[in-house]
Amino acid sequence: MDLSKFKAIFISEVEDQLQKLNTGVLLLEKLNNKGEIDTKTVKDTYNEMMRASHTIKGSSASMGFVKMAFLTHILEDVFDAARNNRLKLNEKMVNLVFKSIDNIENSLNNIKENDEELDFDNFSKKLKKETGVQTEGIGK
């Protein structure tokens, strides 16, 4: 099946979801820096970030961009671990999440221009190792 007719929709959707991820990380960072831990807001933010990651993962996999799908699957697991207090998003983790978002955005730009995703397998492995998540594959 020719997926090129879905490319513009895919790009728009991923851009929207990346904005949600950036907004969520910035909010969590702000709350953490102020010491304002409103558990409902934090949990709601993680839930929103998990949904955004899940959406990017599914869209990427559907379009055949498996590296992007795998990285966003890792992010989804990172947010789930943080939401369930198995991982603390400290400054180091926040920087890794922002780098993940940057990688996805850079890959999306390359898809726009060249119809190819970027290879960030080494970064994905580093993210798994640093966060301790056990993500395998791109899910179902």
C-alpha positions in Angstrom: 0.0 0.0 0.0 1.2 3.5 -0.9 1.5 5.4 2.4 2.8 8.6 0.8 -0.8 10.1 0.8 -0.8 9.8 4.6 2.6 11.5 5.1 1.2 15.0 5.7 -1.3 13.7 8.2 1.4 11.7 9.9 3.8 14.7 10.1 1.1 17.0 11.5 0.0 14.4 14.1 3.6 13.8 15.3 4.3 17.6 15.5 1.2 18.0 17.7 2.2 15.1 19.9 5.8 16.4 20.2 4.4 19.7 21.4 2.4 17.9 24.1 5.6 16.0 25.2 7.6 19.2 25.4 4.8 21.0 27.4 4.5 18.1 29.8 8.3 17.8 30.5 8.5 21.6 31.0 5.6 21.5 33.4 7.0 18.6 35.4 10.4 20.3 35.5 8.8 23.6 36.7 6.8 21.8 39.4 9.9 19.9 40.5 12.1 23.0 40.7 9.5 24.8 42.8 9.1 21.8 45.0 5.3 21.9 44.2 4.4 18.3 44.0 0.7 18.2 43.2 0.3 14.4 42.7 -2.9 14.7 40.6 -1.2 17.2 38.2 1.9 15.1 38.0 0.0 11.9 37.3 -2.3 13.7 34.8 0.8 15.1 33.1 2.5 11.6 32.9 -0.8 10.2 31.5 -0.9 12.9 28.8 2.7 12.2 27.9 2.1 8.5 27.7 -0.8 9.1 25.4 1.3 11.4 23.2 4.1 8.8 23.1 1.7 6.0 22.3 0.1 8.0 19.5 3.6 8.7 17.9 4.5 5.1 18.4 1.4 3.8 16.6 1.6 6.3 13.8 5.3 5.7 13.3 4.9 2.0 13.2 2.0 2.3 10.8 4.1 4.4 8.4 7.1 2.0 8.7 9.3 4.2 10.8 10.3 1.6 13.3 13.2 3.5 14.9 10.9 6.3 15.8 8.3 3.8 17.0 10.8 2.1 19.2 12.1 5.3 20.8 8.6 6.5 21.6 7.8 3.1 23.0 10.8 3.5 25.4 9.5 7.0 26.3 6.1 5.6 27.0 7.7 3.1 29.4 9.8 5.8 31.0 6.7 7.9 31.7 4.8 4.8 33.0 7.7 4.0 35.4 7.9 7.7 36.6 4.1 7.8 37.0 4.2 4.7 39.2 7.2 5.9 41.2 9.6 3.3 39.8 11.7 6.1 38.2 12.4 9.7 39.2 12.7 12.2 36.4 15.6 14.0 37.9 17.7 16.6 35.9 19.6 13.8 34.1 16.4 12.0 33.1 14.8 15.3 32.0 17.7 15.9 29.7 17.5 12.4 28.2 13.7 12.9 27.6 14.4 16.3 25.9 17.1 14.6 23.8 14.6 11.9 22.9 12.1 14.5 21.8 14.9 16.3 19.8 15.8 13.0 18.1 12.2 12.4 17.1 11.8 15.9 15.8 15.1 15.7 13.8 13.9 12.4 12.4 10.5 13.9 11.5 12.3 16.7 9.7 14.4 14.2 7.7 11.2 12.3 6.8 9.7 15.6 5.5 12.7 16.2 3.4 14.0 12.8 2.4 11.3 10.3 3.3 13.7 8.5 5.6 13.9 8.4 9.4 17.2 8.9 11.2 19.1 6.1 12.9 19.2 6.7 16.6 19.5 3.1 17.7 22.5 3.8 19.9 20.6 6.6 21.7 17.6 4.3 22.2 19.9 1.7 23.8 21.4 4.4 26.0 18.0 5.7 27.1 17.0 2.1 28.0 20.2 1.6 30.0 20.0 4.9 31.8 16.4 4.6 32.7 16.3 0.9 33.4 13.2 0.3 31.4 12.9 -3.1 29.7 11.2 -2.1 26.5 11.4 -4.6 23.6 10.0 -4.1 20.1 7.4 -1.6 19.3 4.5 -3.2 21.0 1.3 -4.5 19.5 
